Amino acid sequence: MTPMSEELPKKYKPKEIEIKWAEKWESDKEYRYDPSVPRENTFVVDTPPPTVSGSLHMGHVFSYSQTDMNVRYQRMLGKNIFYPMGWDDNGLPTERRVQNQFAIQCEPTLPYKEDWNPTPAPKKVRELEKVSRKNFLEACSLQTEEDEKKYEALWRRLGLSIDWDQNYSTVGEHCRKISQNSFLDLYKKGFIYAVESPVLWDTTFQTAVAQAEVEDREKHGNFHDIRFQVEGGGDFIISTTRPELLAACIAVVAHPDDQRYKGLFGKNARTPLYDGIVPIIPAEHADPEKGTGIMMICTFGDVADVDFWRAEKMPMRQIIGRSGRLVPVDFGEEPYKSGSVEAANAAYKEIEGLYAKQARTKVKEMLEASGALVGELKPTEQAVKFYEKGDQPLEFVSTRQWFIKILDHKEELLAQGRKVQWHPEFMLKRFEQWVEGLNQDWCISRQRFFGVPFPVWYPVLEEGELDFTNPIFAPESALPVDPQSDCPEGFKEEQRGKPGGFAGDTDVMDTWATSSLTPQISSHWGLDEKRHQKLFPADLRPQAHEIIRTWAFYTITKSWMHEKAIPWHHAAISGWVVTPDRQKMSKSKGKAVTPEGLLEEYSADALRYWSARAKLGQDTIYDENVFKVGHRLAMKIFNASKFTLMQLQAAEADSSIGSWNLADVSQPLDKAWIARMRTLLGSASNSFEAFQYSAVLLEVESAFWDFCDNYLELVKNRAYEGSDASARKSAVATLEWTLKAFLRLLAPFLPYITEEVWSWRFAKSEGAASIHKAPWPTEEELPLPSEQNGTDFDAARTVLDKIRAEKAAEKKSIKWPVTSLRIAGEAATIEAVKRVLNDVISAGNVSLSAVDLQAEEAPLKVEVVLGTSDGREK
C-alpha cells in the first residue's frame, strides 16, 4: 500500500504535462549515458542523423518514435543506454537550401569579405549574388545551426529519450577528423584510388554522384530509326532514343549470333551527318530483340557504353560537358575521324552549345533533311536515370574522382550483411540484391563546397599542371584540415598554385562517406580506444528501407574495411509514411506534413501512438483519425488511473483493511485476471526482444481496454465498499499492481501520460522517481501460478456483456435492475460462473435470487430479463 503524493489533477492537459516532464527529464539528466557501466549492460544505438534542410516531417516522427520505443524498453530492463543524435548537415541539401534562402551562389575565385552577412532574400530573385567559398560556408553553418535548434526542440517535444550530450554534426570538427582519418586509413589499405573516368554526372549541381544515389524515373521518349552506311556498300538501320549522341559514336555492335549482321563484322560503318568512321563489332550485350538488333556505342549513353568502351580500350568522344551543353569538337582531329571533315564540322556547329534535349530536336531535323531518318518517330516510355535530388537526367562525363573499391569485395560484403540480424528478416534480401547488382565502385568525391574536404594536396609542376601521381596527404596528427586554406607540411601559403608549389584538392566527400561512419563517430574511433571498445559494434541501427543501398551498405562496407567487423548486431528497418494515393511523404516531392501543429492539436503521445501502430518495414497511410485514437487512449489512461487510485484511497481510509500486496489476492476473479496479465507480460517481453513494438502495443492496448471495460467494472463495487475485508483487499491489491503494470507496459509508447500518472502514487514507493527507470514488468513479479487460468474472467466477462447488451438495447443504464438471469452451459463453465457470480451480479445489479444456473451439454447461453424501475419484471 502506497500513499498518494498529491491531489489528483481534474483534467488531462497534455501540453502542460509535456512541458513539465520534458523540462524535468532534462534537469534530472534522466537519459544520460554512463561510461562507467560495462559494455554487456549497455545498449548502443546508431541513430540516423536527419538531413538538415529546413524542417522535419511526419515521416521523421514515424520512424524516430519507433526507435525510441525500443530504446525505452531496453532502459526499463535496467540497461545503460547510449542514444546519441547527429545532424547530417553537409552536402547538396544544405547548399541548395542556403542558395535559395539567401539568393547566393558560391564562386571560389572571389576573395573573402569579413563584413559580409547573409540576409534572407525575397521569394523571387532573378540573379544570385556570388560570394566567396569562405562566405558561402559561413552562410551554410549559420543556417544549419538555426535548423538544428528547431530539430532538437521538436525531438524533445516528441519525447525522444536522447542523450543530448552525445550530439554531433557531420560537418563539425569531430566528424571531419574521423572522416578524413577514414579516408587516409582506407587509402593506406589499398581500398581507395583516384582516376579520370566516366562517372554519373548531375549537370544541374555540377557534381558526380554514386550509383546508390541514382533513381529511375519513367519518361516519355521517341525511337529514331536512322540509316547508317557501310563502307564498301550496303546500309542498316539503328533505332535510338538519343540521336544527339551520333557525333560521339565510336562503334556499332550486334550480337555475334545475329545472322542479319554477321556479314558486317570487321567492316566500318559511316555515321550520318558527320561521316564518322566506326567499326562494326560483335558484342554479347547487344539484344537481337531490341529495336533493330544493331546499336551504336557512344561515349556515353549508358553504363553499357562505358563498360564496352573500357573493355575494348576504345577512343573517347566526349561531346556532353559538365554543364549539360555540347562542347566544341573538331572533326579531323583525333579521336573525331570523319570522311567529310568540313561537312561534319558544319553539322556539329548546329548543335554546339545546346543542351542535350535541345540538340536532340535539332539533330532530328537535320536527319530528316538529309534523308537519314527513316519513317516516323516511335513513342516509348523508358526508365531514365536521375540523381535522387536532381531535376535533369544524368549524363556520363569523364572527370577525375576518388573511388572506394567495392566491386572486388562483393562476396565479403554479402557475408558481413548476413551476420547482421535484420528486422524484418526479408530486408536482408534487399541488401543482398543491391550488393549483387553493383556495377560501379563507390565514387566518394563531389564537386561541391559544404562538406568534408579530402586531406590531400598536389604538387604544381613547372608548366602549371597538377601532379596527380604524387599526392601529398595530411598526417593524422594534423586532422582535420582544409586543403583550400591549410598548407601541407614543408610549404608556405605564398607557394599555393605556383610552379614548384602546391594546390589543394578542391572536392569534398560524398555525404555518405561521412554518414557511413556514424558508429565510429559516436565511439570516437581512432581518438579514444577505450570508448570505442565500449560502443562498437552498436546494438541497433534503425533506418528506412530505401537507404539500405546507401547508409546500411556503406556503413557495413567501411566497418569491414577498417576493422573486419560488423557495425551493429541488429538493423531495424522502418517503412514509409505514404499519402492516401500511396506516394511517399517527402519534402522534395512536395508531399510532406510537418508535425508542429499536430503536436499542439493531438499531443506527442497521440503522434507516438500512430507511429507505434505500424510494423517495422511496413508503409502506413497518413491518417489523422489514428491520432484521435491515440489521444483517446491517453485520456482513458488518465481517467481510469484516477478512478483506480480513488478505489485505493477509499480502501486506505478503512482501518479494517490495513496494508496489501499480491500475496493478498484470494478471489477467483482476481486470480483469473492475474493469469491473463501473466500471459500478457510474457508475450510483450518476447515481442519487444524481437523489436516487434507494434505487436506489444496491440496486445497491451487490447488488454488495457479489457481492464477498463470489464475487470474494473466487475470489481469496483467490491474494491470500494465490499463488506468482506479479505475480498476487498484482494481487489485493491490486484487493481494497484495492474495499474502499475499497465503504466510500465505503455510507457515506451506514451511516455508523458504514463510518467504523469506514475508520479501521483508510485514514483516514491517503487524506488524509481521516473517510470522510465522503473523495471519492465515481468512474470517474476507475480506469485506462482494458481489453478486459475483465466477462464473465470472469461466467464464473468461473457455474462456481463450479455447483461450490458440487453440494457443497451432497451436504452437502460447499467444500474437498471435485472429480475431474471438464466445461465446455461457445460458443467466446467457453470462452475467458473459460480466462482465469479458475486462480482457479476454486483456489476450488473442482479439479485442472487434472480439467478438460475443450469449445467448442460451445450455452449454457454445467457438469458436476461430486465425489471421495471422498482425491480418488477416488465
N, C-alpha and C positions, 0 to 999 in steps of 0.2 A: 504494500500500500504506500503510495507516494502523494504528498500534498501538492496542491496547485501553487504555481509560482505567483500568479497574479489573477486579477479578474479577467474573464474571457472577453475578447472583443465582440461587439454586437454585429458588425458587418464585415464581410470579406472585401478588402480593398487591396487588390493585387499590386497596384503601383506603389502604394505606401510600403507594402511588405517587401517588394523587390528592392526599393531604395534602401530600406533599413538593413536587410540582410546582405546585400552586396557590399555596403559600407563596413558591416561588421566582419564579414569574411576577409576583407582586405586588411582591416585594422588588426584582426587576430592572426593574420598570416596563415589562414586556415589551410591553404593549398600549397605551401612551400615544400620544396624538395629538401630532404635531409641527406647530405652526402655521407654522413657517418653510418647510415644503415647499410648492412651488407647487400650485395647485388641480388642474392637469392630472395630477398624480401622486398625488392624494388621492382616496380612495374614501369617500364620506359616506353614512352610514346614518341614516335617520329611524326610530329604534327605537320600537316601540309601548310606551307606558308602561302596565304592567299595573295594573288596578284593585286598590287596596289594601283588601282586605275580608276578611282572615283568613288564607287560605293559598292557595298555588298548587297547581294540579293537573296531571295528566299531559297535558292539552290544552296547557298553557303550555309544558311540557317539549318537546312535539312541535314546536310552531311556532318557539319561540325557538332550539332546536337547529338547525333548518333554516336560519335566518338566519345563525347562527354559522358554519355550513359554508361558505356563500357568502363570508362575511367573511374566513375563514381562507384561502380560496383567493386572494382579492384581495391579502391581506397577503403571501402567498408569491410573488405576481407582482412584489413589490417596492413595492407601493403603501403610502403613508401612510394609515392608517385612522382615520376619525372614527366611533367606535361608542359612542354615549352610552347612558345608561339613565335613564329618568324613572319617576316613580311618580304614577299618576293617583289622587290621594287626596282629591279634593273631591267633593261631591255626595251623592246618596242612599245609595249602598252604604256609605260611611263612616258617615253619620249612623245608618243602620239598625244597623250593627254596634255602634257606640258605645251606642246606645239599649239594645240587647239585652245588651251586655257589662256595663254599669254600671246598668241599670234606671233611666235618667234620661230626661227629656223637656225640650226647650228651651222656656222661657217668657220671651220677650223683655222683658216688662214687669217682671220681677224684678230686684232690684239684684245687683250682683256681690259674691260672697263671697270675700275674699282667702284665707281659711284653709280653703276647701273643696277636697277632693281626691277624685277618683273612685276608687271601690273596686269590684272585681268583685262582681257580685250573685249570689245563689243562682239556681238554674235557674228556679224558679217564683216570680215576683213578681206579686202581684195589682195593685199600684199603682205607677206610675213616679214617681220623685222629680222634681219640677220644679226646674230650675236656670236661672240667668240665661244670656243669649246668650253672654257672655264666658266663663263657666264651662263651658258646653257646647262652645264652640270649643276651649278648652284641653283638654278631655277628648278631643276628636277628634284634636287634634295629638299628644297623648300616645300614643293608640292607634296612629295611623298610623306614628309613629316606631318603635314596637316592631315592627309588622308589616313595615316596610321593612327593618329589620335582618335579619329572618328571610328575606325575599325575597332580599336581597343574598347572604346566606350560601348559599342554595340555588343561586343563579345561579353563584356562584364554584365550588361543588362540582361543578356540571354542566359546568364548563369553558368557560363563555361568555367570549370574549376581549374583554370590555367594558373601556373606559377609565373606571374608576370616579372619575376626576377630573371627568368630564363627566356629572354627576349632577344631577337636578332633581326638584322636587316641584311638581305643578300648582297647589298652593295656597300654595307658598312665595313669598317676596317677589319674586324674579326673575320668576317666571311671572305673578304678579299684575300686575306692571308691564307686561310685554309684552301681556297680555290686555286690560288697561284701555286701553293705548295703541292697541291694535287697535280697540277699541270707539270711541274718540274719532276715529280716522282714518276709519273707515267711516261714522261719523255726519257728519263734515265732507264726505265724498264723496257723501252722499245715499243710502247703501245701508241705513241704519238708521232706523227710525221706531218710535214708541210709539203705541199706540191701544187704546181699550177695544173689545174684540171677542170673539166666541165662540172659545174655544180648547179643545183636548182637555185634559181635567182629570182627574187621578187623585184620587179622593175620599178615599183612604186616606192618601196622602202630602201631600194638600192643596197640590198644585202643578200648574202647566201642564206639558205635555210636547209635544215636537215630533213631527211626522209620522214622522220616521225612528226614533223610539223606540217606535213602536206595532207590535204584532203581533196577527194574527188568531188566535183560538182557537175551535175548534168547540165550541159549547154547545147544549144542548137548550133549545127554546123551544116556544111554542104560538101559533098564529094564532087570534085572537079575531075573529069576524065580528060587527061592530057596526052597528046600523041608525041612520043619520042621517036627519033630516027635512029637507025642502026648504021654504023659505018660499014660501007660495002653494000648497002641496000637493005631495005625492009624497015619495018617500024613496029611499035607495040604501044599499048595504052596503059598508063598508070592512073589509078584513081586515088586522089589525095584530098584531104581537107585543108592542107596548108600549102597552097601554091606559091605563097610569098617566099618559101624556102628553096625555090628552084635554083636560085643563084648560089645556094650553099650545098647543092647536091654533089656528093663525092663518089657515089656508086649507085648501081641499080642491082637489086637482088631478087632471086626467085628460089623456091625450094629445089634442091638438087634432083628430086624425083618428078618434078613437074614437066611432063612431056612437052607442054606447049613452049617451054623456054629453054629446053636442054641445048638446042642448037645455037643459042645465043651466048652461052657461057664462053668466056675467053675473048669475046668481042668488046668493042666500045660502043656506048650509046652517045647520042648528041642531044643535049637538053634544049628544049625550045627557048626562044628569046635570047639566050646567052651563048648558044652553040658550045656549051661546055662539053669537054671530052671526059667521059667517066666510064669505068669498067663495068661489065655485066658479070656478076659473081654469084655462084650458088651459095645459099645460106639456109641453115636448118630452121631459123626462126621465122622465115617467110611462110605465110599461111596461104596455101593454094585456094582456100575457100573465101578469103577476104579480098574484096574488091576484084581486081582483075588477076590477082595472084602474083603480080610482079610489083615491086615497090622501090621507091628511091630512098637512099640513105643520105641524110642531110646532117650538117653539124650546126644545131642539133634540134631534132624534133621531139624525141622522147628518149627514154633510157635505153631502148633497144639500139638506137642510133649511136649512143655513147659507147655501149658495150661492143658494137661491131667496129666502130672507129678505133677503139683501144685494142681490140683483139687483132685486127688486121693492120694496125700501125699505119693508118691512112692519114693523108694531109687534113688539116683543119681549115674550113672556110667559114669563119665566124662572121655572120653578117648582122646579127642582132646584138646590139651593145647593151651596156648596163642600164641605160635609161629606157630600154624597150624600143628605141628607134633603130632603123637600119643604118649601119655605119658606112662610111665611104670605103670602097674597094676598087682595085684596078685590075680589070681583066687584061691578061697578057703578062702580068707579074705572078710568080708562084705565090700561092698554090692555085690561082684562078686561071686555069687553062681554058682557052677558047679558040675555036676555029675561025671566029669572026670578031676580033678584038674590038674594033670600032663600034660595031652594032651592039655588042654585048655591053660595052660601057654606056652607050646611049640609052639602052633599055634600062640599065640599072639606075641611071641618073633619075629616071622617072619615079623611082621609089626610095631613093636615098633620103634619109632624114625622116621618113614616115614611121609611125608606129606600126607594129605588125598587122593589126587589124586593118588599118588604112592601106597598107601595102597589099594585103590580100585582095581587096576590092580592085585596086589599080592593076595588079597582075592579071586578074580575071579579065579585065577589059582588054589588056594587051594580048592575052592569049586568044581572045575572041577575034581581035583584029588580025592576028597572024594566021588564024585558021587552025591553031594547035589545040583549041578547046573543042572537045567532041560532045555534041548533044547538049542537053540542059543540065543544070546543076541538080544533084540528088540530095534532098534534105536528109539529115540524120541527127539523132541525139547521141551525144558522146560524153564520156567522163573526162573532164578536163581538170588538170592538177592546179590547185591554188594553195598558196600559203594560208594557213588556217585563220590568220588575221588580215589577209590581203583581199584586194578587190579585183586584181588583174591576174590573168593566167600566168603561171610560172614559165620561165624560159631556162634553157640550159646555156649558161655563159661560162666561158673558161676564165677562171681567176685563181689567184694563189690563196689557198686556205689551209688551215690546220685541221687535221683529222685524227680520230681515235680508231684504232684497228678493231673492228668488231666482226667483220666477215670471216676472219681467220679463227674466231673463237666461238662460233655459234653453238657447238656441242657443249663446251664448258659452261656457257651462259644458260643453256637449257637445263643442264644439270643443277646449276645454282638455283634457278627458278623453282625446280621440283623439290628443293629442300625446304622451301617456304610453305607454310600451311595457309592456303587461300580460302577465304570466306566470302561468298560461297565457293565451293570447290571448283565449279566449272570455269571460274575466272582464270585458273591455271591454263586452260586451253587457249584462252585469248592471248596470254603471254607466249605460249608455245607457237601459236600461229604467227604472231608478229616476228618472233626471232627466226622462224623457219623461212619467212618471206622476205627477209632483209636482202637488199641487193646493193647497198652502198655502205661504206664506212661512215662513221658519225662525224659530220662536219661540225666543228665546235667554234668556228670563228664567225663573227658577224661584223659587218661594216657599219657599225653604229657608234654611239658615244657614251650613253649612260649604262655602263656595265663594268665588269671586272676586266681590266686590261691584261694582255699577255705580258709576262715579265721578261720581255725579250727586246734586244736592240740588234741592229745590223751595222757592220762596218760600211762606210761610204767609200767606194773605190775612187780612183783618181779621175775617172771620166764622169763621176757623179752618180753612177748606178749603185744600187744596194747589193751587198754581197750576201745573198740568202744562204749560201753554202756554209757560212761561218757565223751563225747566230751567237750573240752574247747573252747569256742567261743570268738573271739576278741570283745572287746567293740567297739561300734560305733565310739567313740572318737578317737580310735587308727587307724582307717582305712585310707589308705589301708595298709594291712600287707602282708608279705610273710612268711608263717609259716616255710619255709625251712631255713630262715635266721633270722627271728624275734622270740623272746621268748614270751610265754604267761605271763600274769601278775602273779607275785609270784614265777617265775622260773628264773634260770640263764642259760647261754649258756652251761656251763660245765655239765648241767643235761640232755642235749639233747641225746636221745637214750639210756639212762641208767635206770635201775630199780629204781622206785620211781621218775623218771623224766618225760620227755615228748618227743613226736615226732610229727613233723608237718605233716599234710595231704599232700601227695605227688602229688595229682591230680590237674589238672586245670579245669576250667569250659569250657563247650561246648561254642564255639564262639557265638552261637545263644543266650546263656544265657545272654550275654552282648549286642549283637546287638538288642535283643528284647526290650532293654531299651533306644533306640535312642531318643524317645520323652522326656524321663526323663533325659537323659544325656544332651540334649540341654537346658532343663528347669531348670537344677540344682536341681532336686528333692532331698529333704532331706537336702539341703545345703542353698537354698535361696527361701523361700516360696513365697515371693512377685514375684520373677521372674517366679517361677513355675506356679503361677496362671495366669500370663500373656501369657504363652506359651503352656500350657497344658489344654485340648487336642489340638493337632495341627489341622490345617485345611486340610492339604493334605498329604497323603502318596503315593508317586509314587514308583512303583516297577514292576518287571517282574512277569508273571503269574506262572512260575514254582516254585517260592518261596512263593506262598500263603500258602503252607503247613508248611513252616518254619517261615520266617520272619513275615508275616502278622499274622499267627495263634499265634505264640509265643508272639508277641507284644500285641495282643488282650488279650491273657491269662494273661500276667503279669500286664497289666493295670487294668484288672478286679480284680485280686488277691490283688494288692496293694491298689487300690482306688475305686473299683467297678465302674470304668469309662471306656469309650472307648478311645483309644489313639489318634484318629483323626476322623474327620467328613466325609472325602472323601478318597477313595482309587482309584488311577488312575493306571490301570494295563496295562503295555505295552506288546507287542508281542516280538517275537524273530526276529533277522536278520538271514535269512537262506541262504544257498548256493543254486545254481541252482537245485541241487538234493534234495532240501527241508530239508537239515540237518542243525541243529542249528549251528550258528557261535560260536565256543567255543575254548578257548586256550587248555583246557585239551584234546579235541578231535582232535587237530591239524588242526582246520578249522577256523582260525581267520585271519583277515586282520587288520593291525594296521593303525591308521589314519594319522600319521605324513606326509607321502609322499603325501597323498590325499589332505591334507590341503595346501601343497605347490602348488600342481597342479591345484586344483579347487577353493580353498578358503573356509573359515569357513562358510560363508553364503551359499555356494553351498551344503556343507555337512548337514547343518541345514535344508535346503530346502528338501533334500532327506528324512531326519527324519520326517519332518512335513507332508510329503505326505501319511504316513501310519496312519491309525486309531488306537486308543487305543485298545489293545488286539489283534491286527492283526499282524500276521507274515508278513515280507516283504523280498523279494528276494534282495540280494546284487547286485546292477546293477549300474555300473559307468555311464551309459547313463543318469541316473537321475541327477547325479552330473552336467553333462553338461547342462541339462535343467535349473538347479538352477543357474549355472554360467551365462547362457544366460539371465535369469530373472534379476539378479543383474546388469548385463551390460545394460539391457534395462532401468532399473530404473535410472542408471547413465545418459544415453544418453537422455531419454525422459525428465528427470528433467532439464537437461541443455537446451534442446530445449524450454521447457515451460518457464524457467526463462529468456531466451532470448526474448521471446514474452513480458514478463513483463517488462524487461529492456527497450525495444523499446517503450512500452506504457508510461513508466515513463519519457522517454526523450521528449514526446509530451506534451507541456504545456497545450494543449486544453483538455487533458484527466483528469488531476487532480488526486485526490485520489479515491479509490474504496473500496467497501466491498460487502457483499452478498445482501445488500439492492439494489444494482445497477443491479442485474440480472433481465433483462427485456425481453430478446429474447426467443422465444418459444423453440428453440433447447437447450439453456442453462437451461431453466426451466425443460425441459424433462430430461436432463442429471442429474440435481439435484434430480429429482424424483427417478431416477434409483439409485442414490447414497443413498438416504434416505432409500430405501428398503434394500440396502446392509448393511448399518450401523446397522439397527435393527437385521438383520439376523446374522451378525458377532458377535454382543454382545450376542445374545441368545445362539449361538453355543459355544462361549468361556465360558459362565456361566455353560454350561454342560460339560466342559473340552473337547469339540469336536474341537480341534485346527485344525485338518485336513480339516474339513468342512469349517472353516474360510478361510484357505489358498486357498482351491479350489474356493470358491466364489470370494475372493478378487483378486486372480491371474487372473481369467477369466475376471473380471470387469476391471482390470488394462490393460490387453491386448486390451479390447474393447475401453478403453480410448485412448491408443496409436494408435491403428489401425484405429479407426473410429472417435471418438469425436475430438481428436486432429487434425486429417486431415480435418474434416469438418469445424472447427472453426479457424484454424491457419491464414487464409488469413484475416478474419475479425479482429482477435486479433492483427495482425501485421500492417495492413495498411487500416483498414476499414475507409471509409470516414465519416460514421455516428458515432459521438463520443459516444453516449449512447449505440449503438450496440457494439462498440469496448470495452467500459467499462464493459458491461455485459459479454463479452467474457473473459477479463483478470481477472475479479472478480471470475468467475466460474473456470477458469484454476488455479488460485492461491489457492483457497480453496480446489479444487480437489486434487492438488498435496500434500498439507498439509495433507489431509485426507488419501490418499494412503500411504504416508510415515509412518503415525502413524499406519495404519492398517497392514502394512507389518513389522513394527519394531520388534514385538515379534519373527518373523521368521528369518529376515535378519538384525540383529542389527547393523552391521558395515556399510553397504552401506546406510542404512536409516539415521544413525547418521551423516555420511559424508555429504549427501545432505542437511539434516536439518541444518547443520552448515553454509551452504552457504548463507542462507537468513533468516531462521526462528528462529534460536537459540536466537537472541536478542529480536526480536519483539513479540514472543509468550510467553515470561516470563518463558521459560524453556530452559536453556542452553543445556540440553540433551533431545533428543526426547524421551528417556526412562522415563523421568519425565513429559513429556507433557501429557495433558489429552487425554484419549481414545476418538476418535471421536464418537459422538452420534447425534441422530436426533435433540437434543436440540440446536445444533449449527446452524441449518438451519432455514430460515424463515418459516412461516406457509405454509403448502402445498397449491400449486396453483391448478388451474383446470387441469394443465398438469399432466398426469400420466405415462409418458414415451413413449406413442405411437408415439409422434412426432419424438423422437430419433429413434425408431424402423423403422419408415417410411424412415427417412433420410439414415439410415444405409443400408436398403434394396436396395434403389435406387443406392447409391454409390457403393455397392457391385456389382450390375449389370454392372455399367459403368466400374469398375475396371476389372471385369471378361472379358468383351469384349475387352478391351485394352490389357489384358494379353494374351488372345487367339490370338490376332493379333501381339503380341510382340511389343506393343507400350508403351511408358511411360505414366504416369498418366496425364501428361500435354498435351497429344495429343488431338486435338480438336474433339468435338462431334458436328455433324451437325444436328442430329435429336434425340430427346429423347421423346418417347411416353410412357406415364404412364397412365394405366387404372386400375380401381378398384372401390370398394364401395365408396359411397359418403363421409363417415366419413374418410376413408383412404386418399382420394384425398384432403380433407380439411387439414389433417395432413401434407401431402406433400406440400401443398401451403404455410403452415406456416414456413416450413424449406427450401423452394425451393432456396432461395438466397444462403444459405450455401452450398447446394448440388451442384448447378451449378458452384459455385466458386471452390469447391474442385475438381469437375470433368471436369473443363474447358469446360463448356457448355454455349452457349449464351442463353439469355432468349427467344429470338425469335425462337430457335430450340426446345422449349419445347411444348409438346401437352398433356394436361391433360384431361382425359375422365372419367366421373363417370358412372359406370355400375355395374350391379349385378353380380359381379364375383371377384374372388381373385385378389390381386394385380399382375399386369403384367407390365414388363418394357422392352421396345424395344430400343436398342441403335444402332445408325448408326455413324460410325466414318468418319471423313473427311480426306482430304489429308493434307499435311503439311501446305498448305496455307489456309485450312479451307473449301475447297470444298468437296462435297461428293465423295467417291471413286467410 
